[in-house]
Structure formats: C-alpha cells, structure tokens
Amino acid sequence: MLTKAYSETGQQCRVTFTFKPPPNTRNVTLCGEFNNWDPTVYPMQRQEDGTFVLTIPLQPGRSYRFKYLVDGQWWENDWAADAYVPNEFGTDDSVVVVP
C-alpha cells in the first residue's frame, strides 16, 4: 500500500510503503529506481501487526519502479501500487507515480 504526503511547497513527496509479508518473515527491504535497486539502503520496519513500513522522500513529476525483497531471497510486488510494468526478467515491477 502506498500513502503520499506532499510538502507545502510541493517540491517533495513523502511516500509511505506498507507491505504485509507471509508469516515468519524476518526482514523486508524496499528496492527500486530511487536507490539503484540496492538492498542495503532501505530496510523496512516491522510493525506489531506483522506489516513492514518505510517512508522515504521522492521528487514529484515522475514515476519510480520498485519491489520488496523478502528475507533477501525473493521479490514481491505491491499489489496496491499505482501501476505495473514488465521488466527484463519476465516479471512485472510495481510503480509509484508521484505527480
């Protein structure tokens, strides 16, 4: 799930990514075009209800591909993303649009 909050000037948008993984998941990392798909940059925080959450700033006026890396082993899409686009691996990437 994606939640967007714009700064008063509209020059930055804080996007909150919320992901509900399978039970017994140890960690989830947010990876995408905004961090060169680096799995060390944006580890997500586990909540009491088992979801993982992270808020990051993104520049308005574009869209960003992203996925969640679960336990460092498999990729998951955000099924509440703004869009989905095919990638070079034969699957789809989630997209967050920041107008």
HELIX and SHEET records of a PDB file:
HELIX    1   1 GLU A   33  ASN A   35  5                                   3    
SHEET    1   A 4 LEU A   2  TYR A   6  0                                        
SHEET    2   A 4 CYS A  13  PHE A  19 -1                                        
SHEET    3   A 4 PHE A  52  LEU A  58 -1                                        
SHEET    4   A 4 GLN A  45  ARG A  46 -1                                        
SHEET    1   B 3 VAL A  28  GLY A  32  0                                        
SHEET    2   B 3 ARG A  62  VAL A  70 -1                                        
SHEET    3   B 3 TRP A  74  GLU A  76 -1                                        
SHEET    1   C 4 VAL A  28  GLY A  32  0                                        
SHEET    2   C 4 ARG A  62  VAL A  70 -1                                        
SHEET    3   C 4 ASP A  92  VAL A  98 -1                                        
SHEET    4   C 4 ALA A  83  PRO A  86 -1                                        
END                                                                             
